[in-house]
Every structure is written in C-alpha cells, then in structure tokens.
Amino acid sequence: MKVPSAMPRSRSIAAFTCALMLGACSFVPDYERPAVSTPAAFEGPQSAYGAITVAADWWTSFGDSELQSLMSEALANNLDIAAALARIDEAQGQLRATDASLLPQVEASGDASRSYGSGSNGGKKSASGSLSISYAVDLWGLYRAQSESSEASFNASRFDHDATVLLVQSSVATTYFNILNLKDRLAIARESLAAAQETLTLVEARFTHGADSALDLAQQKAAVASIQAGIPSLENQLAANQHALAILLGRAPEGFAVKTATGGALKLPAIAAGQPSSLLERRPDIRRAEAQLQSANADIGAARAAFFPNLSLSAGKTVDWIAGAGTTNGSSIAASVLAPIFSGGELEGNLQTSKAKKVELAADYRKAVLTAFGEVEDALVGADANARQAASQGVAAEESRKAYDLSQQSYKAGAVDFVTVLDAERSWLSARDAEAQARLAQYTAAVNLFIALGGGWTS
C-alpha cells in the first residue's frame, strides 16, 4: 500500500509508533522448569571428618604438582575445549544475525555516468543516489521469539563448553592416576620377577644336588615365565595411557612421558557432597539441558506467530542530478502486509514439531537431573566401598609378604615342600597387584565424585 509523500509528518510518526506498540504481542508460552523429585539428602556414605567442599581447582586436593601443571596445560590447549569455544562463537553469530530482524534495515545506493557525443553537445554528466529504510514490525512477537530461542541456544553452547571442560578435567586426572598406578604395578611385577628368579636359582641348585625334583624346577620356571608374560601387557597399557594424556594436552604422543614415578605421594581428599537441591545449579550439563528446553519453548511462540500477517514499513529518499538541468528529489513512505492464506499444512506441522520438541527436551532435562543424582550416589557408594576394599587389600598384601618370607625360610630348612613356596609366591604377587588397583579405584572414585558434584562450577 503506497502512502503519498505529502502525508503530514505527525501522522506518519503516529502510525509508526502505533505499529511499534502493537509489537508487544507474544505467543511464547510462559516457561516453567519441569518438576523433578529432589531428595532431601544423599543416601550414600559420606565422610564425617575433614570433608572439603568442591572447588573449581579440585584437582589440587590430591597434592600433586605435576597433575596441577598438566591440568593447566590441558585447559589451555585441549582440542575438545577449543572446538567447544568455537561452537560458542557460532551460536553468538547466530544470535546476532537473529537479533538483526528486530532492527530497521538501512540501505544506500548511488551511481554516476557521463555520455560522450559529437558536435556542440559534447556529452552529458549525471548522478543519482538513494537511501531507504525498512522495518518489519514484530506485531506477533515472531522475531522476538526467534531471538529468545537463539539466545537460549547460545547459553546452551556456553554450558556445553563448561561441561566439556569438566569432562577434560576428569579425563586428565583419571588418565594421570592410571599412569602412576601402572608404574606402581610394573614395579611390583619386576620386584616379584626378581624374587621369583632368586627362588629359581635356589631350586636349580637343589635340583642339581637331588634335593628338588624336576617337577619343582619346571613349576618355578613356569612361575617366572608367567610373571614375565604379564610385564609387556602393563608396559603396553602404560604407553597407551601416556599417549592418551598427551592428546588431552593437545600434544603429539611421541616423546611424551609423565615424570612422576609413583603414586605413593598422592593425597586422598574427603569430599562433602552438599544438598541434592543445589546440584541443579552446580552442573553445566543440567543447565545445558534446561537452556535447550527454553529454546524449544521460544520456538513454539515463533511457530504460533507465523500464522499471522507480517507488516513491513519502509521509507526512501532519492536524489537525481543532471548537469545543466539541476537536481530533483523524491521521497516515499510505504507499508505492506503479507498474510498466510494456505500453506498446505506447513505452519501446522511446524507448530506440532515445536511442541513435540519441547516435550522431548523436558524429558531429557528430567533425565539429566535424575542421572546427576544417580552419579553422585554411585560415587559416594563407590568411594566408601573402595576405601574398605583398599584397607583389606593392604592387610592381604602385608600378610602375603609375611607368608612368602616364612615359606622361603621353611623351604630352605626343609620344613615345607616347594608347592608351599610356589603358592605363597603367587599369593604375594596377586595381593600386591590387587592392592595397587584398589588404591587406583579410590582415586578414580574421588574424581568421579568431584565431577558428579559439578567440579566447583558456577554459571
């Protein structure tokens, strides 16, 4: 609909203001966080003494300087974190592009020409320019709903980045602890191998003098070979874990090695779990799920608004200049309305999709919350069970060493047969290796609890 340029300015401004006021309408449903049953307290066993609250630098609680250095490097150079940062930029760019729909669009153009001719005319010079302003009036909140959806998606990308950071922290810590544990287990295996070889030397000497049988000699040779066979597997696991840690740091695996030789100096912190209700604000994955739900909620408003007409306003100014003829000016104000009449079910389908997506993401949010509660409970139970197991394995390892030493003494004195020594030797190696793995399980459970509680994250 063309509006004559002679329309009084006061009337055009009033019409424009009225249209902007009409833009207050919105079809976005009121957002409500889905209700999830929240327990009053965690049921899992918790330490009553010396428990620390989860801080953002939770890994420092283990008292290992190399772990702190490696964690700093991973947070600066990890490629998963870099990709997550790029996704934030992508979402921010999308948000800026969407927000542009809420603002007027200004365009300008111009051209100049000169024609050449013969005779007295000698050619002509001319120039023209135009400036236009257009604005899509958001009568039904379509563009605001799209902007709200993009903003929620942007927030989801930020929370996704923070969740990725926690995952990297967890991976660095557990991989580092695995490396130290494998070094300890290799040391145990090599020490056991040396002891088994000493016993083999003794058995060979006794066999030469007829004190031991060929069966005793074969059994001890088999025991030595069995211990030797287990060492390459541990070395392979150690190399694989060091390669994995290098990649987490953003390094090439070649030439990388952890300097610390043993996990014996690590501290095992006691961790305070806090209240389950606070977990909803302390985990970025939960906040990410909620932001995605908020985005879907805004999409419903956009899908509803698409059923209604769109109103666009525009104004333009043109200037034409021809040499010798002077300058002419022109201006215009226009409004246009575009209303959907028949879409073949497209609009209805988009609305149905938006509503179903919201239901889906609401279920995902509830699942994320319940999963978080479950992970904390699992970590609490695991920490307690692993602590009790480690204590028992420590006693088993100590007593197995005593039994091995006594069997050696008795064997040399002729008080027991070689089978007793062989059994004690196997039990000693098995108990020490199990003790080392039980210690690793304790540190892994502590990391799991730190991460399950949000790793000290705040939005």
Residue pairs with C-beta under 8 A, 6 or more apart in sequence:
1 334
1 335
1 336
1 337
2 332
2 334
3 12
3 332
3 333
3 334
3 335
5 330
5 331
5 332
5 333
7 333
12 333
15 335
16 313
19 137
19 139
19 311
19 313
20 137
22 137
22 139
23 137
23 138
23 139
23 141
25 139
25 140
25 141
26 140
26 141
26 144
26 145
26 301
26 305
27 140
27 141
27 145
27 300
27 301
27 304
27 305
28 141
28 144
28 145
28 148
28 297
28 298
28 300
28 301
28 302
29 297
29 300
29 301
31 294
31 297
33 290
34 293
34 362
34 365
34 366
36 365
36 366
36 369
36 370
38 276
38 277
38 280
38 369
38 373
39 276
39 373
40 275
40 276
41 275
41 276
42 273
42 276
42 373
42 376
42 377
42 380
43 377
43 380
44 273
44 376
44 377
44 378
44 379
44 380
44 381
44 384
45 380
45 381
45 383
45 384
46 272
46 273
46 380
47 270
47 271
47 272
49 270
50 270
51 270
51 271
51 272
52 61
52 269
52 270
52 271
52 272
53 272
53 274
54 271
54 272
54 274
54 282
54 450
54 453
54 454
54 455
54 456
55 61
55 456
56 455
56 456
56 457
56 458
57 456
58 169
58 450
58 455
58 456
59 67
59 68
59 71
59 169
59 172
59 173
59 450
60 68
61 267
61 269
62 173
62 266
62 267
62 268
62 269
62 443
62 446
63 265
63 266
63 267
64 176
64 260
64 265
64 266
66 176
66 258
66 259
66 260
67 172
67 173
67 176
70 172
70 176
70 245
70 249
70 258
71 169
71 172
71 173
73 249
73 250
74 81
74 168
74 169
74 172
74 248
74 249
74 250
75 81
75 165
75 168
75 169
76 250
77 249
77 250
77 251
78 168
78 248
78 249
78 250
79 250
80 164
80 167
80 168
81 161
81 164
81 165
81 168
82 250
84 157
84 160
84 161
84 164
84 165
85 161
87 157
87 160
87 161
88 154
88 157
88 158
88 161
90 157
91 150
91 153
91 154
91 156
91 157
91 158
92 154
92 157
94 150
94 153
94 154
95 147
95 150
95 151
95 153
95 154
98 143
98 146
98 147
98 149
98 150
99 147
99 150
101 136
101 138
101 143
101 146
101 147
102 138
102 143
102 144
102 147
103 135
104 133
104 134
104 135
105 133
105 134
105 135
106 131
106 132
106 133
107 131
107 132
107 134
108 129
108 130
108 131
108 132
109 129
109 130
110 127
110 128
110 129
110 130
111 127
111 128
111 129
112 125
112 126
112 127
112 128
113 125
113 126
113 127
114 123
114 124
114 125
114 126
115 123
115 124
116 122
116 123
117 123
117 124
124 322
124 323
124 324
125 322
125 323
126 320
126 321
126 322
126 323
127 320
127 321
128 318
128 319
128 320
128 321
129 318
129 319
130 316
130 317
130 318
130 319
131 316
131 317
132 314
132 315
132 316
132 317
133 314
133 315
133 316
134 312
134 313
134 314
134 315
135 312
135 313
135 314
136 143
136 310
136 311
136 312
137 310
137 311
137 312
137 313
138 144
139 308
139 309
139 310
139 311
140 304
140 305
140 308
141 301
141 305
142 301
142 302
142 305
142 306
142 310
145 298
145 299
145 301
145 302
145 305
146 298
146 302
148 294
148 295
148 298
148 301
149 295
149 296
149 298
149 299
149 302
150 295
152 291
152 292
152 294
152 295
152 297
152 298
153 291
153 292
153 295
155 287
155 291
155 294
156 288
156 291
156 292
156 295
159 284
159 285
159 287
159 288
159 291
159 459
160 284
160 288
162 284
162 457
163 283
163 284
163 285
163 288
166 284
166 451
166 454
166 455
166 457
167 451
168 248
169 451
169 455
170 447
170 448
170 450
170 451
170 455
171 248
172 245
172 248
172 249
173 447
174 443
174 444
174 447
175 241
175 244
175 245
175 248
176 245
176 258
177 263
177 266
177 440
177 443
177 444
177 447
178 237
178 241
178 440
179 238
179 241
179 242
179 245
179 258
180 258
180 260
180 262
180 263
180 266
181 263
181 436
181 437
181 439
181 440
182 234
182 237
182 238
182 241
183 238
183 258
183 261
183 262
183 263
184 262
184 263
184 264
184 436
184 439
185 234
185 433
185 436
185 437
186 231
186 234
186 235
186 238
187 262
188 429
188 432
188 433
188 436
189 227
189 230
189 231
189 234
189 429
189 433
190 231
192 227
192 425
192 428
192 429
192 432
193 224
193 227
193 228
193 231
195 404
195 425
196 220
196 223
196 224
196 227
196 425
197 224
199 220
199 223
199 408
199 421
199 425
200 220
200 221
200 223
200 224
202 412
203 212
203 216
203 217
203 220
203 418
204 217
206 212
206 216
207 213
207 214
207 216
207 217
212 418
216 418
219 418
219 419
219 422
220 418
220 422
223 422
223 425
223 426
227 429
242 253
242 256
242 257
242 258
243 253
243 256
245 256
245 258
246 252
246 253
246 256
247 253
249 256
263 439
263 440
263 443
266 443
268 442
268 443
268 446
269 446
271 383
271 446
271 449
271 450
271 453
273 376
273 380
273 449
273 453
274 282
274 453
276 373
276 376
279 286
279 369
279 372
279 373
279 376
279 453
279 454
280 286
280 369
281 287
281 458
281 459
282 453
282 454
282 457
282 458
283 372
283 454
283 457
284 454
284 457
284 459
285 368
285 372
286 365
286 368
286 369
286 372
287 459
289 361
289 364
289 365
289 368
290 365
292 361
292 364
292 365
293 358
293 361
293 362
293 364
293 365
296 354
296 357
296 358
296 360
296 361
297 358
299 354
299 357
299 358
300 351
300 354
300 355
300 358
302 354
303 347
303 350
303 351
303 353
303 354
304 351
306 340
306 347
306 350
306 351
307 340
307 347
307 351
308 339
308 340
309 337
309 338
309 339
309 340
310 337
310 338
310 339
311 335
311 336
311 337
312 335
312 336
312 337
312 338
313 333
313 334
313 335
314 332
314 333
314 334
314 335
314 336
315 331
315 332
315 333
315 334
316 331
316 332
317 329
317 330
317 331
318 329
318 330
318 331
319 327
319 328
319 329
319 330
320 327
320 328
320 329
320 330
321 327
321 328
340 347
372 452
375 448
375 452
376 449
376 452
376 453
378 448
378 452
379 445
379 448
379 449
379 452
380 449
382 441
382 445
382 448
382 449
383 442
383 445
383 446
383 449
386 438
386 441
386 442
386 444
386 445
387 442
389 438
389 441
390 435
390 438
390 439
390 441
390 442
393 431
393 434
393 435
393 438
394 435
394 438
396 431
396 434
396 435
397 428
397 431
397 432
397 434
397 435
399 431
400 424
400 427
400 428
400 430
400 431
400 432
401 428
401 431
401 432
403 424
403 427
403 428
404 421
404 424
404 425
404 427
404 428
406 424
407 416
407 420
407 421
407 423
407 424
407 425
408 421
408 424
410 416
410 420
411 417
411 418
411 420
411 421
450 456
